[in-house]
Amino acid sequence: MTVLKDMNQSDRKHTKTGSGDDAEKTAQSISSQDIRAVAISAEPVDERLAALRSMKTELEARLSADRGSDLGPLVDEVDNAIENLSSAGGEAGVRSATAAD
């Protein structure tokens, strides 16, 4: 399953170096929105779980370079989404939890 990014990706190369959103636009390849999008997508549960596990692997690989501790909450969010999808009735739990956001 492919996680879709926003349509403004081409604008990233035009962002001035040193601007306040450098880290968000270059270092954070996985966002909270991406995690939620996968968790509530219409894809089969096993495909969503595989995508979430892939996200977790990528985030964990980058934790050693995470000086601002920005990735820890994303790993926790992926873990929660995996747990919700893996548990009985998790599908409804994920959908209702994200609907409140």
Protein Blocks (a to p, Z undefined) as FASTA:
>chain_A
ZZdddfklmmmmmpcghiaklmmmmmmmbcfklmmmmmmmmbdfklmmmmmmmmmmmmmm
mmmmmmnommmmmmmmmmmmmmmmmpghklmmmmmmmmmZZ
